[in-house]
Amino acid sequence: MNYFVRSGSLTGFSELVRELGQEPERLLREAGLSQAVMRSPNLYIPYVAMADLLRIAALRCKAPDFGVRLGSRQGLDVLGALGSYLCIQAQVGDALQLLQKNMDFHARGLIVDVDTSASRFDIHLGFLFATEVDCAQLEALTLAVFIRGIAQLHDGDLPPLEVGLQIQQPAHSNTYQQALRGPLRYEQSSNFLSYPAALLSQPVTLDQRWRNHLTQQWRTGWQRTVPISLDRQVESAIDALLPTGECNLSMVAKLVEMHPRSLQQRLQAQHSSFAATLKSARLRLAKHHLSSSSIDLTTLALNLGFADLTAFSRAFRQWTGISPRQWRKQADGAEPQADDLPL
């Protein structure tokens, strides 16, 4: 089983490693990751390799709290175009639902379960590969990112009611307390965050300057100098919106801050179109998930914005000449069955 996550999850990694006196390139090599993951936030990287990278960084930098320190520097910015989309939702609960849909698709291997009662809601976080590699640093990072992101959505100082961690209390727990903010409970059966249930109905009230920062960040990539090309901006927006069910020309244009007609005209001037970019993104994501995950075909179809599996299969045949099931079997090195052959 392959588990993967966007390289945007490593936002701030290089800076923190250098501050701690180490070379990020060396740590990436040790974890088996290409330096390319530090040049673009929109690449998929193996989740297991990311967990190992954080473990190595904590060891080499002599920073047992490396994961939580990195997470305290992150927030909605690690989500790329999705971060901007969450900012325009009406309520915090709406934003969290969309976040969960997106992460189910773009962060394969992360388990996010939400339990809601009359007075509180609990977010349980775990990883399907926790038995394969030490995930302590990755778990601390993920908890810190969720806490920071929720605080940014509400634009207020609202710490969690309680934070549960599976690890034993570390010798130097001050960093954990500062980053995770709420009362900490160690040696728990799961990693979790608890918040008042009323938060779900609170409006999203992100500061406008922070919204502008988020938009500028994903539209310029990690180079931070000039905006990336318009077609890449559109593709990033499409990637973020497809699992939410809200991927359309109007919404993509809103994220790239253009009128839909102007966006179409700009794309046409580049010998492209919204429809062509949407098709390209769907095909790229479909091939990746078919060859790298066990996601069932109906779920994949819905996450790619198709009404049902039939519509997806028909489109995939038009694009590739074979069915999604046959593509997966070929990627696995298996012989396709007769009913999987092109019509």
C-alpha positions as CSV (number, residue, x, y, z in Angstrom):
1,M,0.0,0.0,0.0
2,N,1.3,3.4,-0.9
3,Y,0.4,6.4,1.2
4,F,1.2,9.9,0.1
5,V,0.8,13.6,1.0
6,R,1.4,17.0,-0.7
7,S,4.9,18.3,-0.3
8,G,3.3,21.5,1.0
9,S,3.2,19.7,4.3
10,L,7.0,20.4,4.6
11,T,6.5,24.2,4.5
12,G,9.2,25.7,6.7
13,F,11.2,22.5,7.0
14,S,14.4,23.9,5.4
15,E,14.3,27.0,7.4
16,L,13.9,25.2,10.8
17,V,16.6,22.7,10.0
18,R,19.1,25.4,9.1
19,E,18.3,27.3,12.2
20,L,19.2,24.2,14.1
21,G,22.6,24.0,12.4
22,Q,21.9,21.2,9.9
23,E,21.6,20.9,6.1
24,P,18.1,20.1,4.9
25,E,19.5,18.5,1.6
26,R,21.4,16.0,3.6
27,L,18.4,15.0,5.7
28,L,16.3,14.6,2.6
29,R,18.8,12.3,1.0
30,E,18.9,10.2,4.2
31,A,15.2,9.8,4.1
32,G,15.3,8.9,0.4
33,L,13.5,12.1,-0.8
34,S,14.5,14.2,-3.8
35,Q,15.4,17.8,-3.3
36,A,12.6,18.6,-5.8
37,V,10.1,18.4,-2.9
38,M,11.6,21.6,-1.6
39,R,11.0,23.4,-4.9
40,S,7.2,22.8,-5.2
41,P,4.5,22.4,-2.6
42,N,2.3,20.5,-5.1
43,L,4.2,17.3,-5.4
44,Y,3.1,14.0,-3.9
45,I,5.6,12.5,-1.5
46,P,5.4,9.1,0.3
47,Y,3.9,9.7,3.7
48,V,6.1,7.0,5.3
49,A,9.2,8.9,3.9
50,M,7.9,12.1,5.4
51,A,7.5,10.5,8.8
52,D,11.0,9.1,8.6
53,L,12.3,12.5,7.5
54,L,10.9,14.1,10.6
55,R,12.3,11.4,12.8
56,I,15.8,11.8,11.2
57,A,15.5,15.6,11.6
58,A,14.7,15.3,15.3
59,L,17.7,13.1,15.7
60,R,20.3,15.0,13.6
61,C,19.2,18.4,14.9
62,K,19.1,17.2,18.5
63,A,15.5,18.5,18.8
64,P,13.2,15.9,20.2
65,D,10.3,18.4,19.7
66,F,11.1,19.0,16.0
67,G,7.7,17.9,14.7
68,V,5.7,20.1,17.0
69,R,8.1,23.1,16.5
70,L,7.6,22.8,12.7
71,G,3.8,22.4,13.1
72,S,3.7,25.6,15.2
73,R,5.1,27.5,12.2
74,Q,2.4,26.1,9.8
75,G,-1.3,26.4,9.5
76,L,-3.7,27.0,6.5
77,D,-0.7,27.9,4.4
78,V,0.3,24.2,4.0
79,L,-3.0,23.6,2.2
80,G,-2.2,25.7,-0.9
81,A,-5.3,26.8,-2.8
82,L,-7.5,24.9,-0.4
83,G,-6.5,27.3,2.4
84,S,-7.9,30.2,0.4
85,Y,-11.1,28.2,-0.3
86,L,-11.7,27.5,3.4
87,C,-11.4,31.2,4.1
88,I,-14.5,32.0,2.1
89,Q,-16.8,29.4,3.9
90,A,-19.6,30.7,6.0
91,Q,-18.9,28.7,9.2
92,V,-16.0,26.9,10.8
93,G,-17.9,23.6,10.6
94,D,-18.3,24.0,6.8
95,A,-14.6,24.6,6.4
96,L,-13.7,21.5,8.5
97,Q,-16.0,19.3,6.5
98,L,-14.3,20.4,3.2
99,L,-10.9,20.0,4.8
100,Q,-11.7,16.4,5.7
101,K,-12.9,15.7,2.1
102,N,-9.8,17.1,0.6
103,M,-7.4,15.3,3.0
104,D,-9.2,12.0,2.4
105,F,-8.1,12.4,-1.2
106,H,-4.8,14.3,-1.1
107,A,-3.4,12.9,2.2
108,R,-3.8,9.1,1.8
109,G,-2.8,7.4,5.0
110,L,-4.0,10.1,7.4
111,I,-7.1,9.1,9.4
112,V,-9.3,12.0,10.5
113,D,-12.4,11.0,12.5
114,V,-14.7,13.7,14.1
115,D,-17.0,12.8,17.0
116,T,-19.6,15.4,17.9
117,S,-21.8,15.6,21.0
118,A,-24.0,18.3,22.4
119,S,-21.2,20.1,24.2
120,R,-18.0,19.4,22.2
121,F,-16.5,17.8,19.2
122,D,-13.4,15.7,19.1
123,I,-11.0,15.3,16.1
124,H,-9.1,12.0,16.3
125,L,-5.9,11.8,14.1
126,G,-3.9,8.7,13.2
127,F,-1.9,7.1,10.4
128,L,-2.5,3.8,8.7
129,F,1.2,3.2,8.5
130,A,1.9,3.8,12.2
131,T,3.1,0.2,12.6
132,E,5.7,0.6,9.8
133,V,7.6,3.7,11.0
134,D,7.9,5.9,14.0
135,C,5.2,8.5,13.6
136,A,5.7,10.5,16.9
137,Q,7.1,13.5,15.1
138,L,4.5,13.4,12.3
139,E,1.7,13.1,14.8
140,A,2.9,16.1,16.8
141,L,3.3,18.1,13.6
142,T,-0.3,17.2,12.4
143,L,-1.9,18.1,15.8
144,A,-0.1,21.5,15.8
145,V,-1.1,22.3,12.2
146,F,-4.8,21.5,13.0
147,I,-4.8,23.6,16.1
148,R,-3.1,26.6,14.2
149,G,-5.5,26.2,11.3
150,I,-8.6,26.2,13.4
151,A,-7.4,29.2,15.3
152,Q,-6.8,31.0,12.0
153,L,-10.2,30.2,10.7
154,H,-11.8,31.8,13.7
155,D,-9.3,34.6,13.9
156,G,-9.3,34.4,17.7
157,D,-7.4,33.0,20.6
158,L,-9.5,29.9,21.1
159,P,-7.3,27.0,22.4
160,P,-8.7,23.4,22.4
161,L,-10.4,22.2,25.5
162,E,-8.1,19.2,25.6
163,V,-5.3,17.6,23.6
164,G,-4.5,13.9,23.7
165,L,-1.2,12.4,22.7
166,Q,-0.3,8.8,22.5
167,I,3.4,9.4,23.4
168,Q,4.8,9.5,26.9
169,Q,5.3,13.0,28.3
170,P,8.7,14.2,26.9
171,A,11.5,15.5,29.1
172,H,11.1,19.0,27.7
173,S,7.4,19.5,27.2
174,N,7.3,23.3,27.1
175,T,7.3,23.4,23.3
176,Y,4.4,21.0,23.2
177,Q,2.4,23.1,25.7
178,Q,3.1,26.3,23.7
179,A,2.3,24.8,20.3
180,L,-0.7,22.6,21.3
181,R,-2.1,25.2,23.7
182,G,-4.8,23.2,25.5
183,P,-4.5,20.9,28.6
184,L,-2.3,18.0,27.4
185,R,-3.0,14.4,28.2
186,Y,-0.2,12.0,27.4
187,E,-0.2,8.2,26.9
188,Q,-3.8,8.3,25.5
189,S,-5.3,5.6,23.3
190,S,-5.4,8.0,20.3
191,N,-4.2,11.5,19.3
192,F,-7.1,13.9,19.5
193,L,-8.3,17.5,19.8
194,S,-11.4,18.6,21.7
195,Y,-13.3,21.9,21.0
196,P,-16.6,23.4,22.1
197,A,-19.4,22.2,19.8
198,A,-20.5,25.8,19.4
199,L,-17.3,26.5,17.4
200,L,-18.7,24.6,14.4
201,S,-21.5,27.2,13.9
202,Q,-19.1,30.2,14.4
203,P,-18.4,32.3,11.3
204,V,-15.1,32.1,9.5
205,T,-13.5,35.4,10.4
206,L,-10.0,35.3,9.0
207,D,-8.1,38.6,9.0
208,Q,-8.1,40.1,5.4
209,R,-4.3,40.5,5.5
210,W,-3.9,36.9,6.3
211,R,-6.3,35.9,3.5
212,N,-4.2,38.0,1.1
213,H,-1.0,36.3,2.4
214,L,-2.5,32.8,1.8
215,T,-3.5,33.7,-1.7
216,Q,-0.2,35.2,-2.6
217,Q,1.7,32.2,-1.2
218,W,0.1,29.5,-3.2
219,R,0.0,31.6,-6.4
220,T,3.7,32.2,-6.2
221,G,4.8,28.7,-4.9
222,W,7.8,28.4,-2.7
223,Q,9.9,30.8,-4.9
224,R,8.1,33.8,-3.4
225,T,9.2,36.1,-6.2
226,V,6.8,36.2,-9.2
227,P,3.4,34.4,-9.6
228,I,3.5,31.0,-11.2
229,S,2.0,30.7,-14.6
230,L,-1.8,31.1,-14.8
231,D,-2.4,27.5,-16.0
232,R,-0.5,26.2,-13.0
233,Q,-2.5,28.4,-10.7
234,V,-5.7,27.1,-12.3
235,E,-4.5,23.5,-12.0
236,S,-3.6,24.0,-8.3
237,A,-7.1,25.4,-7.7
238,I,-8.7,22.5,-9.5
239,D,-6.7,20.0,-7.5
240,A,-7.9,21.5,-4.3
241,L,-11.5,21.9,-5.3
242,L,-12.2,18.6,-7.0
243,P,-12.8,16.5,-3.8
244,T,-15.0,19.2,-2.4
245,G,-17.6,19.0,-5.2
246,E,-17.3,22.7,-5.9
247,C,-14.9,22.6,-8.8
248,N,-16.3,24.9,-11.5
249,L,-15.1,27.8,-13.6
250,S,-16.7,30.4,-11.3
251,M,-15.0,29.1,-8.1
252,V,-11.6,28.6,-9.7
253,A,-11.8,32.2,-11.1
254,K,-12.6,33.4,-7.7
255,L,-9.6,31.7,-6.2
256,V,-7.2,33.2,-8.8
257,E,-9.0,36.6,-8.4
258,M,-10.2,37.0,-11.9
259,H,-13.6,37.3,-13.6
260,P,-14.6,33.9,-15.2
261,R,-14.7,35.5,-18.7
262,S,-11.3,37.1,-18.2
263,L,-9.9,33.8,-17.0
264,Q,-11.2,32.0,-20.1
265,Q,-9.7,34.7,-22.4
266,R,-6.3,34.5,-20.7
267,L,-6.3,30.8,-21.0
268,Q,-7.3,30.9,-24.6
269,A,-4.4,33.3,-25.3
270,Q,-2.2,30.6,-23.9
271,H,-3.8,28.1,-26.3
272,S,-5.7,26.4,-23.4
273,S,-9.0,26.5,-21.7
274,F,-10.6,25.7,-18.4
275,A,-12.1,22.5,-19.8
276,A,-8.7,21.4,-21.1
277,T,-7.0,22.1,-17.8
278,L,-9.8,20.3,-15.9
279,K,-9.4,17.3,-18.1
280,S,-5.6,17.3,-17.7
281,A,-5.9,17.5,-13.9
282,R,-8.5,14.8,-13.7
283,L,-6.4,12.4,-15.8
284,R,-3.2,13.1,-13.9
285,L,-4.9,12.6,-10.5
286,A,-6.8,9.5,-11.8
287,K,-3.6,7.8,-13.0
288,H,-1.8,8.6,-9.8
289,H,-4.5,7.2,-7.5
290,L,-5.0,4.2,-9.7
291,S,-1.4,3.3,-9.6
292,S,-0.5,4.4,-6.1
293,S,-3.5,3.7,-3.9
294,S,-6.3,1.2,-3.3
295,I,-9.0,3.8,-3.4
296,D,-12.2,2.2,-4.8
297,L,-13.3,3.4,-8.3
298,T,-16.6,4.9,-7.2
299,T,-14.9,7.0,-4.5
300,L,-12.2,8.0,-7.0
301,A,-14.9,9.1,-9.6
302,L,-16.7,11.2,-7.0
303,N,-13.4,12.8,-5.8
304,L,-12.6,13.7,-9.4
305,G,-16.0,15.5,-9.8
306,F,-17.9,12.9,-11.8
307,A,-21.5,12.1,-11.1
308,D,-20.9,8.4,-10.9
309,L,-18.5,5.6,-11.9
310,T,-20.0,5.2,-15.3
311,A,-19.3,8.7,-16.3
312,F,-15.7,8.5,-15.0
313,S,-15.1,5.1,-16.8
314,R,-16.4,6.5,-20.0
315,A,-14.2,9.6,-19.8
316,F,-11.2,7.6,-18.8
317,R,-11.6,5.3,-21.8
318,Q,-11.8,8.3,-24.1
319,W,-8.6,9.7,-22.6
320,T,-6.5,6.5,-22.5
321,G,-8.3,3.8,-24.6
322,I,-8.7,1.5,-21.6
323,S,-10.8,1.3,-18.5
324,P,-9.7,2.6,-15.0
325,R,-9.7,-1.0,-13.8
326,Q,-7.4,-2.2,-16.6
327,W,-5.1,0.8,-16.0
328,R,-4.7,-0.2,-12.3
329,K,-4.0,-3.8,-13.2
330,Q,-1.4,-2.8,-15.7
331,A,0.2,-0.6,-13.1
332,D,0.3,-3.5,-10.8
333,G,1.8,-5.7,-13.4
334,A,-1.2,-8.0,-13.6
335,E,-2.8,-9.2,-16.8
336,P,-6.2,-7.6,-17.5
337,Q,-9.3,-9.7,-17.6
338,A,-11.4,-10.0,-20.8
339,D,-14.1,-7.7,-19.5
340,D,-11.5,-5.0,-18.8
341,L,-10.3,-4.7,-22.4
342,P,-11.1,-1.6,-24.5
343,L,-14.5,-1.8,-26.2
